[in-house]
Amino acid sequence: MAAGPANPLFNAPPVYTIDAEAGTSNNLHDLLDPWQFLVFGLAAVIIALLITYPFAMTQAHRAASWIMKNVSHEASIGAFAGLIAVICLYEGGIVALLVAITIGLVGGLLNKLFHMHTGVQFMGYYVAALTVPAVTALLA
């Protein structure tokens, strides 16, 4: 969200800024106390829920059916791939994009050559954020 529609809340010079290189920022997160951030965040979630839930419950099936009939499978995959590329480039630059491509290729090879289910791979990637630092600390 910070890369898209919420970007003005975090990076709107000269009032709100993020200077990643200097490690400084002046944005809403810095200006609000934690309890204020929590209260306003929960209020926003409740308002969004009140607006979107009735729409989602009455229109979700019709929208999903329209997409399945009128949007090609390749276009859906392309949209998700584009979203992943944008997020990678925004968060970590070309290195993050290369890491994402590498993980995708390795995952595809594990599925194709060893019939490793993508659910098992996801669990492995999910716990890697915890296990890799722990194993590195044990080896050091």
PyMOL commands that set and color helices and strands:
alter all, ss='L'
color gray80, all
select helices_A, chain A and resi 7-10+28-31+34-70+73-114+118-139
alter helices_A, ss='H'
color red, helices_A
select strands_A, chain A and resi 17-19+24-26
alter strands_A, ss='S'
color yellow, strands_A
deselect
rebuild
show_as cartoon
